[in-house]
Amino acid sequence: MSDDITGRETPAQEPSGYETPGCAYCPSTVRACRQGEGEERGPAFCPSKVDPDGIASAWEPYTDPFTMRVAYTAAVVESEGYCKWTRVEEICQFAKKMGFRKVGVAMCISFVDLARVFSAILESHGLEVTSVACKNGGLPKEDLGLKEEEKIRPGNFEAMCNPISQAELLNRAGCELNVIIGLCVGHDSLFIRQSKALVTTLVTKDRVLAHNPVGALHLADTYFSRVWGPEKPAKLPSKPARRRRGATEKA
């Protein structure tokens, strides 16, 4: 196969039998991409086996100078702060190393007090901060078509979360990096979609687990076994639960 945009030879691959990658199932004893050996040692569902052309074509966006600067700066922050800096510190350092001046904070209204602390921290690093809560505008949920019984507290006024407005206001403020603090599932997606600036997350909302959603994964077979659907496997599968090309049974 011809060289990819990185200048490296992209080896021809025999069909792996999988149509899409399944990195979540890579054994801890393999994970060959860490050593740059995916083509040689990766399992059959490794991206290097399943879609090497996709990996090669994904390099093209890095030829954009801004994209390359973001990737480079992120790697430097990872290295300098590895197991030393908190997420708050990493965000501050990333913004400063990128040369950004204006940072936006998009938060759930329940996180306003913590957003105030975070905003003050950003400002202490010389950054300008614009913050917008999710309920800005105070529009009723009925505007989205919600029925009374679909509200959290039927019979009461409930303002809709407005992530598109959050993004628009931060866009208008000229923010160069936007930080999510506790937006709801889906609302965060809309915010990211509408934001013109780069977006990173400081807090991922989980009202049950004190905003530590990974807890449900650690305890998926005990306290939070309810997360499983009706087709829960008898044991955790070791390969992706999708059909191979031309196969009649699951891999």
C-alpha positions as semicolon CSV with decimal commas, in nm:
position;residue;x (nm);y (nm);z (nm)
1;M;0,000;0,000;0,000
2;S;0,124;0,349;-0,073
3;D;0,266;0,569;0,201
4;D;0,013;0,757;0,412
5;I;0,030;1,128;0,483
6;T;0,270;1,072;0,774
7;G;0,532;0,936;0,539
8;R;0,515;0,592;0,695
9;E;0,442;0,283;0,495
10;T;0,090;0,155;0,550
11;P;0,113;-0,224;0,522
12;A;-0,149;-0,420;0,333
13;Q;-0,372;-0,615;0,569
14;E;-0,555;-0,940;0,533
15;P;-0,926;-0,907;0,617
16;S;-0,964;-0,939;0,994
17;G;-1,322;-1,059;0,991
18;Y;-1,443;-0,754;1,184
19;E;-1,612;-0,457;1,023
20;T;-1,536;-0,201;1,296
21;P;-1,277;-0,174;1,575
22;G;-1,337;-0,316;1,922
23;C;-1,061;-0,165;2,134
24;A;-1,266;-0,206;2,452
25;Y;-1,194;-0,579;2,435
26;C;-0,817;-0,561;2,389
27;P;-0,646;-0,768;2,661
28;S;-0,426;-0,584;2,909
29;T;-0,141;-0,812;2,805
30;V;-0,161;-0,688;2,444
31;R;-0,260;-0,321;2,381
32;A;0,012;-0,318;2,120
33;C;-0,063;0,034;1,999
34;R;0,122;0,165;2,305
35;Q;0,441;0,029;2,153
36;G;0,343;0,115;1,796
37;E;0,300;-0,255;1,718
38;G;-0,071;-0,274;1,637
39;E;-0,015;-0,422;1,292
40;E;0,206;-0,697;1,431
41;R;0,045;-0,783;1,765
42;G;-0,303;-0,632;1,766
43;P;-0,603;-0,865;1,796
44;A;-0,831;-0,922;1,499
45;F;-1,056;-0,634;1,605
46;C;-0,766;-0,387;1,639
47;P;-0,812;-0,070;1,430
48;S;-0,473;-0,143;1,271
49;K;-0,620;-0,468;1,141
50;V;-0,979;-0,364;1,076
51;D;-0,931;-0,026;0,910
52;P;-0,569;0,082;0,854
53;D;-0,684;0,315;0,578
54;G;-0,904;0,495;0,830
55;I;-0,608;0,547;1,061
56;A;-0,401;0,679;0,771
57;S;-0,669;0,919;0,649
58;A;-0,725;1,047;1,004
59;W;-0,381;1,206;0,993
60;E;-0,486;1,460;0,731
61;P;-0,660;1,696;0,979
62;Y;-0,333;1,724;1,172
63;T;-0,187;1,912;0,877
64;D;-0,398;2,208;0,989
65;P;-0,162;2,425;1,202
66;F;-0,418;2,495;1,474
67;T;-0,514;2,129;1,505
68;M;-0,149;2,033;1,530
69;R;-0,091;2,299;1,796
70;V;-0,382;2,168;2,002
71;A;-0,256;1,809;1,974
72;Y;0,099;1,912;2,061
73;T;-0,006;2,125;2,357
74;A;-0,233;1,853;2,492
75;A;0,054;1,606;2,477
76;V;0,283;1,849;2,661
77;V;0,023;1,905;2,935
78;E;-0,021;1,529;2,967
79;S;0,352;1,483;3,006
80;E;0,423;1,771;3,243
81;G;0,128;1,707;3,469
82;Y;0,115;1,329;3,453
83;C;-0,017;1,204;3,789
84;K;0,068;1,544;3,941
85;W;-0,191;1,794;3,821
86;T;-0,562;1,783;3,891
87;R;-0,806;1,826;3,604
88;V;-0,853;2,188;3,711
89;E;-0,480;2,248;3,685
90;E;-0,458;2,073;3,349
91;I;-0,731;2,296;3,204
92;C;-0,559;2,611;3,332
93;Q;-0,224;2,504;3,192
94;F;-0,370;2,396;2,858
95;A;-0,545;2,732;2,813
96;K;-0,229;2,926;2,899
97;K;0,003;2,716;2,684
98;M;-0,237;2,759;2,392
99;G;-0,219;3,135;2,440
100;F;-0,592;3,164;2,499
101;R;-0,728;3,469;2,679
102;K;-1,102;3,398;2,697
103;V;-1,247;3,087;2,858
104;G;-1,616;3,002;2,871
105;V;-1,785;2,800;3,143
106;A;-2,109;2,620;3,060
107;M;-2,259;2,477;3,376
108;C;-2,570;2,317;3,512
109;I;-2,748;2,565;3,734
110;S;-2,689;2,325;4,025
111;F;-2,315;2,385;3,983
112;V;-2,319;2,765;3,996
113;D;-2,138;2,781;4,330
114;L;-1,860;2,551;4,211
115;A;-1,845;2,733;3,879
116;R;-1,780;3,050;4,076
117;V;-1,478;2,886;4,240
118;F;-1,354;2,757;3,905
119;S;-1,403;3,095;3,739
120;A;-1,202;3,264;4,014
121;I;-0,924;3,008;3,968
122;L;-0,915;3,074;3,593
123;E;-0,907;3,449;3,654
124;S;-0,619;3,406;3,901
125;H;-0,422;3,271;3,604
126;G;-0,491;3,584;3,403
127;L;-0,774;3,441;3,196
128;E;-1,099;3,620;3,112
129;V;-1,406;3,415;3,199
130;T;-1,763;3,417;3,070
131;S;-2,005;3,178;3,241
132;V;-2,356;3,075;3,139
133;A;-2,595;2,849;3,332
134;C;-2,816;2,596;3,160
135;K;-3,146;2,760;3,255
136;N;-3,054;3,096;3,099
137;G;-3,354;3,266;2,940
138;G;-3,597;3,085;3,169
139;L;-3,790;2,924;2,882
140;P;-4,058;2,675;2,985
141;K;-4,014;2,307;2,903
142;E;-4,348;2,324;2,724
143;D;-4,161;2,505;2,445
144;L;-3,989;2,173;2,375
145;G;-4,321;1,993;2,362
146;L;-4,300;1,832;2,705
147;K;-4,628;1,733;2,864
148;E;-4,702;1,809;3,227
149;E;-4,654;1,447;3,330
150;E;-4,310;1,445;3,166
151;K;-4,173;1,709;3,400
152;I;-3,961;1,629;3,703
153;R;-4,224;1,795;3,924
154;P;-4,558;1,801;3,741
155;G;-4,775;2,098;3,819
156;N;-4,480;2,335;3,857
157;F;-4,297;2,569;3,623
158;E;-3,978;2,409;3,498
159;A;-3,729;2,598;3,285
160;M;-3,575;2,401;3,002
161;C;-3,202;2,345;2,984
162;N;-3,078;2,557;2,696
163;P;-2,735;2,433;2,584
164;I;-2,766;2,592;2,241
165;S;-2,813;2,931;2,404
166;Q;-2,516;2,860;2,630
167;A;-2,300;2,791;2,325
168;E;-2,429;3,095;2,137
169;L;-2,362;3,331;2,427
170;L;-2,010;3,196;2,471
171;N;-1,955;3,219;2,095
172;R;-2,063;3,583;2,106
173;A;-1,824;3,647;2,393
174;G;-1,535;3,526;2,179
175;C;-1,442;3,237;2,405
176;E;-1,152;3,028;2,276
177;L;-1,198;2,734;2,512
178;N;-1,525;2,625;2,670
179;V;-1,545;2,410;2,982
180;I;-1,849;2,197;3,067
181;I;-1,947;2,163;3,430
182;G;-2,225;1,912;3,489
183;L;-2,445;1,946;3,182
184;C;-2,705;1,674;3,137
185;V;-2,663;1,385;2,894
186;G;-2,768;1,512;2,552
187;H;-2,753;1,873;2,657
188;D;-2,375;1,843;2,670
189;S;-2,387;1,694;2,321
190;L;-2,586;1,987;2,185
191;F;-2,352;2,233;2,352
192;I;-2,046;2,069;2,197
193;R;-2,216;2,062;1,859
194;Q;-2,295;2,434;1,866
195;S;-1,974;2,564;2,025
196;K;-1,731;2,735;1,790
197;A;-1,453;2,702;2,045
198;L;-1,278;2,390;2,164
199;V;-1,469;2,212;2,441
200;T;-1,342;2,014;2,737
201;T;-1,521;1,874;3,042
202;L;-1,438;1,941;3,405
203;V;-1,738;1,763;3,561
204;T;-1,957;1,490;3,416
205;K;-2,296;1,490;3,585
206;D;-2,412;1,185;3,778
207;R;-2,669;1,281;4,039
208;V;-2,661;0,935;4,199
209;L;-2,284;0,884;4,223
210;A;-2,167;1,230;4,334
211;H;-2,071;1,301;3,971
212;N;-1,843;1,000;3,948
213;P;-2,011;0,797;3,672
214;V;-1,727;0,547;3,650
215;G;-1,848;0,411;3,983
216;A;-2,134;0,236;3,804
217;L;-1,879;0,049;3,593
218;H;-1,667;-0,055;3,890
219;L;-1,979;-0,187;4,064
220;A;-2,170;-0,313;3,760
221;D;-2,190;-0,666;3,896
222;T;-2,280;-0,571;4,253
223;Y;-2,452;-0,257;4,379
224;F;-2,532;-0,123;4,033
225;S;-2,620;-0,444;3,851
226;R;-2,936;-0,268;3,734
227;V;-2,731;-0,097;3,461
228;W;-2,738;-0,418;3,257
229;G;-2,998;-0,474;2,987
230;P;-3,206;-0,790;2,936
231;E;-2,927;-0,958;2,736
232;K;-2,664;-0,949;3,011
233;P;-2,395;-1,210;2,934
234;A;-2,319;-1,486;3,183
235;K;-1,965;-1,351;3,203
236;L;-1,791;-1,046;3,064
237;P;-1,717;-1,120;2,697
238;S;-1,359;-1,123;2,573
239;K;-1,443;-1,028;2,215
240;P;-1,680;-0,774;2,056
241;A;-2,041;-0,895;2,050
242;R;-2,096;-0,836;1,681
243;R;-2,090;-1,067;1,383
244;R;-1,785;-1,132;1,175
245;R;-1,808;-1,083;0,800
246;G;-1,964;-1,396;0,661
247;A;-1,994;-1,563;1,000
248;T;-2,314;-1,715;1,131
249;E;-2,230;-1,689;1,500
250;K;-2,098;-1,419;1,726
251;A;-1,722;-1,389;1,766
